[in-house]
Amino acid sequence: MSEVLKASPRERILETAARLFTRDGFRATGVDRIIAESGVAKMSLYRHFESKSALILAVLDERHDTWMRWFIEEVEVRLADGTGLSVFADVLRIWFDTDSYRGCTFINVVAESGPCDDARLVRKAMAHKEDLRDYVGKVALRLGYSEPGALAEEIMLCMEGMIVRFQMTGDHEVVAAGRRYLAQLSVR
C-alpha cells in the first residue's frame, strides 16, 4: 500500500494541495482536482477545511514549519564551521538545487492574491517573512554585527531577490551575486 493511502484523509488532502499549489499555483488549482488526486470525498475535504482559503492557510502553516526547521538546521550546521553571512546564500543554493523548487510559497501566494482575496493569506505570508527576518537578525547578532535588525532587513532583501531571480532564471550566478552582496554587508 502506498504511503499516500496510509495517511489520514486530512494528511492526504494537505500533501496533495501543497504539491498542486506549488506546481500549478494557488488560483489554478481547484478543490475538485485536490479531491480527485487525494482520493477523498468532497465531504471529507470540507469536514477538515471549511474553504479553499482555509486549506491554503493550513498548507502555509505546514510549509512554514517544515521550511523554517530545514533552513535553521542548514544555517546552524554551516555557522558551526565558521561561515559568515554567506551562509544564507549557500543554504538557498541547496534549496534551489532541489527538484521541487518553484520559488517561495509565501511570495507566490502574495503574488497570486488580489484585492478581493482572503487577507489572511497575505498576513500569513508576512508572518513567515517576519519569523525569517527575526532569525536572520539573531544570526547577525551572534556573529557580532552592530544593528542586527537593520542588517537583517538588508539580508532579507538579498535573500528575497535571490529567491525570485533564481525562480525566474534558474541561473546559479544568482547565488554568486548574492554571496558578493552579503560579503559587502559583512565589511560594514
Protein Blocks (a to p, Z undefined) as FASTA:
>chain_A
ZZklmpcfklmmmmmmmmmmmmnojklpcfklmmmmnopafklmmmmpmbfklmmmmmmm
mmmmmmmmmmmmmmmmmmmnopafklmmmmmmmmmmpmklgbjfklmmmmmpcfkbcfkl
mmmmmmmmmmmmmmmmmmmmmnopahkllmmmmmmmmmmmmmmmmmmnopaklmmmmmmm
mmmmmmZZ
